[in-house]
Amino acid sequence: MDRHWADQMFVDHSDIYLRFLEAGIPQAAQEVASLHTLLAKHQIASGSRILDLSCGIGRHSIELAKLGYKMTGFDLSPMFIERAKQLAQEREVSSRINFCVGDARNIAEVLKNSCFDAIINIFTSFGYYDEPTNIDILKQCHSLIRENGVFIMDVINRDGLVKRYSPRSYSHFGDILLLQNRKVNYETGRNITTWIFHKETSSGNYQKELEITIDHRIYNLHELIGVFAQAGWAYREVFGNLNLESFDMTSTRIVGVFGA
């Protein structure tokens, strides 16, 4: 049986995807300033225990640790976690962060002795699996949160995406050229994207390195509220991006806040 695309992308070929996460480091401080505002608004004070689910290389965990939060970063990729530890040490916040390798599908077992005041999940790091599994991940997260704790999720807004949808695109990240071929399955609400990575050679040409097809559930707001509700979470509020602008159907993101 073929390995799930998330394992292929984030474990088997994490060295390639690492470039995308590194490119996001400069934006992390501003994004965390907004997260800090939201956490304070929902009575999650500095010093609280926060789980950064699918933390990648820890760019948000590190900035939150600088603000005094006690962080746990959790990610599928051993390479990302090692890089996160290195960055935390460089920024002198290692004492306030515990980084952990694990599969979100087993998060309650991996973190069974933990209890958090808040959970964050940033950069469309949800919806990787079938719907029962996605909901089960949220249920497991609910078992790890204290009463009146919150879950802040940042995902792409399907309604906004469809309005601006492009079936093909390309982008550069260092010496990597990424081509993406996309198709939305409107019956299932899933975005099927083939990512084709090319690496620049010494001669200036590009050589194909990797091709992975991503089958990713994307949500509009009422669907996201629905899957959280099935997992025991109560909807609190929403914003259209991490600048905390008002949400509408054309918003690029859904930044939802849900209570335990």
C-alpha positions in Angstrom: 0.0 0.0 0.0 1.3 3.4 -0.9 2.4 5.8 1.9 0.0 8.6 2.6 1.0 11.8 0.8 1.6 13.6 4.1 4.3 11.0 5.0 5.8 11.3 1.5 5.9 15.1 1.6 6.9 15.8 5.3 8.9 12.7 6.2 10.3 11.0 3.0 11.1 14.3 1.2 11.1 16.7 4.1 14.4 18.2 2.9 12.6 19.7 -0.1 9.5 21.0 1.8 11.8 22.5 4.4 12.6 25.4 2.0 8.9 26.5 2.2 8.9 26.6 5.9 12.2 28.5 6.1 10.7 31.1 3.7 7.9 31.7 6.2 10.2 32.6 9.1 10.2 36.4 8.5 6.4 36.5 8.7 6.2 34.6 12.0 6.6 37.5 14.4 3.7 39.4 12.9 1.5 36.3 12.7 2.2 35.6 16.4 1.4 39.2 17.4 -2.1 38.5 16.1 -2.2 35.1 17.8 -1.2 36.8 21.1 -4.0 39.2 20.7 -6.5 36.4 20.2 -5.2 34.3 23.1 -5.4 37.3 25.4 -8.9 38.1 24.2 -10.0 34.5 25.2 -8.2 34.6 28.6 -5.2 32.6 27.6 -2.5 34.6 29.5 1.3 34.6 29.0 2.6 31.6 30.9 -0.2 29.3 29.7 0.5 25.9 28.1 0.0 25.9 24.3 0.2 23.0 21.9 1.3 24.0 18.4 -0.2 21.2 16.3 1.8 20.5 13.1 4.4 23.0 14.2 6.8 22.5 11.3 10.1 24.1 12.1 8.6 25.8 15.1 8.5 29.4 13.8 5.2 30.2 15.7 6.2 28.2 18.8 9.4 30.1 19.1 7.8 33.5 18.8 5.1 32.6 21.4 7.8 31.3 23.7 9.5 34.7 23.5 6.2 36.1 24.8 6.3 33.8 27.8 4.0 31.0 26.8 5.0 27.4 27.7 5.0 25.7 24.3 4.8 22.1 23.0 5.5 21.8 19.3 4.2 18.6 17.6 4.9 17.5 14.1 5.1 14.4 11.9 8.5 15.2 10.5 11.7 14.3 12.4 13.7 16.7 10.2 11.3 19.7 10.9 11.5 19.0 14.7 15.3 18.9 14.6 15.4 22.2 12.8 12.9 23.6 15.3 15.1 22.6 18.2 18.1 24.3 16.5 16.2 27.5 15.9 14.9 27.5 19.5 18.4 27.1 20.8 19.6 29.9 18.6 16.9 32.2 19.9 17.4 31.1 23.5 13.9 29.8 24.2 14.7 26.1 24.4 13.7 26.1 28.1 10.2 27.1 27.3 9.5 24.7 24.4 9.2 20.9 24.2 9.3 19.6 20.6 7.8 16.2 19.9 7.7 14.0 16.8 4.3 12.3 16.3 1.4 11.5 14.0 -1.7 13.7 14.7 -3.8 10.6 14.2 -2.4 9.3 17.5 -1.9 12.6 19.3 -3.9 11.7 22.4 -1.7 8.7 23.0 1.6 10.5 22.4 0.7 13.4 24.7 -1.5 11.4 27.1 0.0 13.0 30.2 -0.4 16.5 28.9 -3.0 19.2 29.4 -3.1 22.5 27.5 -4.8 25.8 27.8 -4.8 26.4 24.1 -4.1 24.6 20.8 -3.0 26.4 17.6 -2.9 24.9 14.1 -1.5 27.3 11.5 -0.8 27.3 7.7 -3.6 25.0 6.5 -2.2 22.0 8.4 -5.5 20.3 8.8 -7.7 18.2 6.5 -5.0 15.8 5.3 -7.1 12.6 5.9 -10.6 11.4 5.3 -13.4 13.2 7.2 -13.8 10.6 10.0 -10.1 10.8 10.7 -10.0 14.6 10.6 -12.8 14.7 13.1 -11.1 12.1 15.3 -8.0 14.3 15.4 -10.1 17.2 16.7 -11.7 14.8 19.3 -8.3 13.7 20.5 -7.2 17.4 20.8 -10.4 18.1 22.8 -9.3 15.4 25.3 -6.0 17.3 25.8 -7.5 20.7 26.5 -8.6 22.1 29.9 -12.1 23.3 30.4 -12.7 26.7 28.7 -9.5 26.3 26.7 -9.4 27.3 23.0 -8.4 26.0 19.6 -7.2 28.6 17.0 -7.1 27.2 13.5 -5.9 28.9 10.4 -6.8 27.3 7.1 -7.5 28.3 3.5 -11.1 29.4 2.9 -12.5 27.2 0.2 -15.1 29.8 -0.9 -12.3 32.4 -1.4 -10.1 29.9 -3.1 -12.7 28.9 -5.6 -13.4 32.5 -6.5 -9.7 33.0 -7.4 -9.0 29.5 -8.5 -6.1 28.8 -10.9 -5.6 25.3 -12.2 -1.9 25.8 -12.6 0.8 27.9 -11.0 4.5 28.0 -10.4 6.8 29.5 -7.7 10.4 29.6 -6.7 11.9 28.8 -3.3 15.7 29.1 -3.5 16.9 26.6 -6.1 13.6 24.9 -6.3 10.9 25.5 -8.9 7.5 24.2 -7.9 4.8 23.6 -10.5 1.3 22.9 -9.2 -1.6 21.4 -11.2 -4.9 21.7 -9.3 -8.4 20.4 -9.5 -11.2 20.8 -6.9 -13.6 17.9 -6.4 -16.8 19.7 -5.6 -18.6 16.5 -4.5 -16.1 15.8 -1.7 -14.7 19.3 -1.0 -11.2 18.1 -1.7 -8.4 19.9 -3.5 -6.3 17.5 -5.6 -3.0 19.1 -6.4 0.0 17.5 -8.1 3.2 19.2 -6.8 6.2 18.8 -9.2 9.5 19.9 -7.8 12.4 20.8 -10.1 15.9 21.7 -8.8 18.2 24.1 -10.5 21.4 22.6 -11.8 24.8 24.2 -12.1 24.2 24.9 -15.7 21.0 26.9 -14.9 18.6 24.3 -16.1 16.0 22.6 -14.0 15.9 18.9 -13.3 12.7 17.1 -11.9 13.3 16.0 -8.4 9.9 14.9 -7.1 6.2 14.6 -7.9 3.5 14.1 -5.2 -0.2 14.3 -5.5 -1.9 15.9 -2.5 -5.5 15.0 -1.7 -6.5 17.7 0.8 -9.9 18.5 2.4 -10.6 22.2 2.2 -13.5 23.8 4.1 -15.8 26.8 3.9 -16.7 28.3 7.3 -19.9 26.4 8.0 -18.3 23.1 7.2 -15.3 23.9 9.5 -17.7 24.8 12.3 -19.5 21.5 11.7 -16.5 19.3 12.0 -15.4 21.1 15.1 -18.9 20.7 16.6 -18.9 16.9 15.9 -15.6 16.8 17.9 -17.1 18.6 20.9 -15.9 22.1 20.2 -18.0 25.3 20.3 -17.6 28.0 17.7 -16.6 31.4 19.1 -15.5 33.7 16.3 -13.7 34.0 13.0 -11.4 36.3 11.0 -10.4 36.5 7.4 -6.7 36.2 7.9 -3.9 36.4 10.5 -4.1 40.2 10.3 -7.5 39.7 12.1 -9.5 41.4 9.3 -13.2 40.7 9.1 -14.2 37.5 7.4 -16.5 37.2 4.4 -16.9 34.7 1.6 -14.0 36.1 -0.4 -11.5 36.0 2.5 -8.3 34.1 1.7 -8.2 32.4 5.1 -10.4 31.1 7.9 -8.9 31.9 11.3 -11.4 30.3 13.6 -11.5 30.3 17.4 -13.3 27.3 19.1 -13.8 26.7 22.8 -13.7 23.5 24.8 
